[in-house]
Amino acid sequence: MLWLVIGIVLLVIAIAGGTIVHPILFVLAIFALLAFFTGARGRSRV
């Protein structure tokens, strides 16, 4: 749950500043979240 909150916070930061300062940061944030969600789906704990 903590990692989900951290991921959301980082995504908000990337959207707010990354697209303005450096678009690559935004792309990296998207890839990081995709990797996180695919990894979390692989070892899902309900």
Helices and strands as residue ranges (DSSP letters): H 2-13, I 14-18, H 19-21, H 23-42
